[in-house]
Amino acid sequence: MDDAGGTALKEMPESEKTRASIESAMKLIENAGGNGPASKPIASTALRGEATEVERYWVYEPYSYVSITYDDKGMEYKYNVCEPEMTESELEILERVYDDLRDLLIRGDIEDAGKKEAILKKAYDSLLNMYGLKLSKASYDNIYYYLVRNYIGYGRIDALMRDGNIEDISCNGIGTPVFLFHRRFQNIKTNIAFDDEQELNTMVTLLVQRGGRHISLAEPISNATLPDGSRIEATLGREVTTRGSSFTIRKFRADPFTPVDLIKNNTMSSDILAYLWLAIENNKSLLFAGGTASGKTSSLNAVSLFIPQGSKVITIEDTRELTLFHSNWLASVTREGPLKQQGGEIDMYELLRAALRQRPEYIIVGEVRGREALTLFQAMNTGHTTYSTMHAGSIQAVVNRLLNDPINVPNMMLQALNIVSIQELLEVGGKKMRRVKSIVEITGIDPRTNNLRVNELFRWDSAHDTYERLGDSYVLGSIMEKLGWDRNRLSREIKYRVEILNYLAHEDIRDYRSIGIVIHAYRMMPEKVMELLRKGGLADILQAARR
């Protein structure tokens, strides 16, 4: 059985694999010459009605699968979780095992889900022997599935948590369907609903506790990071949500977005990414701005692959979202005080102050919205390269938020920020898609008006769903001057990087390790990498390096 609740955020093992793969690839480059479930499922939940099934796939073979249906009358899709059906005798055995294993199952001293499952299976087998029961394989598996689902997994929403196609899960209260955001079917309701208020209260309490946080009627709003890295925002009871307890889970993506994903989804063009690649490599500071679910953090995480390997990177977040694959990366998160009146809280401001004493080369702050923003801009003005996100829909909104309460960054400090990417979640061809609306450069302060001077470099063309470059780049000009390049050298660098990104997208090479190998190799041996790419040998090098 898969580990549905184990820790997915294992930075060092993954970064060490990346480092080993890069080293292997560098040697190879240097020495180089020129449809649904196929088998019968145990899951057998009946699907009734006149809806037509449009897709079916496993989420946990052979126990549970998903059937997505379309209702012609209601003109809507529905996400149906199909799980094993239990006989009366199996239910009786399950309840008996629940009671006898209760103390074992609620132990909090074992955090690793794999160890919990091994202990659970051993205890389950021992109890069946003690009962003198010899179950059929189907009955044994059915009971075991629900034991693991309810005590190690996420109960009734376990299948949703296992489905890699889901971005968000929302329960809005008693008696309403659980909704989700599916990567292919967008907003879609499920066949899951909590009709019992106590059951929903228990679910919310357990989910928050799984994230190491507390929720109660006295403090009915809480947020937490679940063991798999997903973020939950929850309310308890009817104190602040009139339809009862609620929760929204923003799922952690085990394979984070890479620059290739941004190209293939047309979130950005290869020209924009080549520009950001060169800017990040040359220590230009960057801010991603946009509304909720516009892809700010995903884009920030993707372009972090352009940070040179070996650079000291510190990330600062309220809840863990960023996943970097750099061996010299320190991830830090805020901490709430044990009791509000006793202190002990460590906020982003404190973490940022601590980070500045550790000589980082790159500082990434998950989101700026308070007093930490001033410290962040002070860091920019003292030569630190910083990246962050902000809720704002335009460059003017970004400036207004930064200049006014509660952030209050002095106008003169804003010119230390080099690039702002404005993103939006919008309708494209009848589907909700994420697009970079514009890339704006901060070029300085107008001495006559004391206003910020900006240069819009790229803009999204909504009519054709393409990106156009509007003029010359102030940022690239400063890089050219710093490195002593002429315009031909600068144009060649951008062209090469566009060529590499287009190649990776065309070959569907989107895993972080392969992209990290190519980026690092190009930094060290650009001409050799381009030679291999044009001769068709780069894919073979990547395949050999990943072994």
ABEGO torsion letter per residue (X at the ends): XBBAABBABBAAAAAAAAAAAAAAAAAAAAABBXXBBABBBABABBBBEABBBABBBBABOAABBBBBBBBAAAGBBBBBBBBBBBBAAAAAAAAAAAAAAAAAAABAABABAAAAAAAAAAAAAAAAAAAGBBBBAAAAAAAAAAAAAAAABAEAAAAAAABAABABBBBAEBGBBBBBBBAAAEBBBBABBBABAAAAAAAAAAAAAAAGBBBBAABABBBBBBAAGBBBBBBBEAAABAAEBBBBBBBBBABBBBAAAAAAAGABBAAAAAAAAAAAAAGBBBBBBEBBGAGAAAAAAAAAAABBBGBBBBBBBABBABBBABABBBBBBBBBBABAAAEGBBBAAAAAAAAAAAGBABBBBABBABAAAAAAAAAAAAGBBBBBBBBBABAAAAAAAAABOAAGBBAAAAAABABBBBBBBBBBGGBBBBBBABBBBBAEBBAAAGBBBBBBABBBBAAAGBBBBAEBBAAAAAAAAAAGBBAAAAAAAAAAAAAAAAAAAAAGBABAAAAAAAAAAAAABAAAAAAAAAAGAAAAAAAAAAX
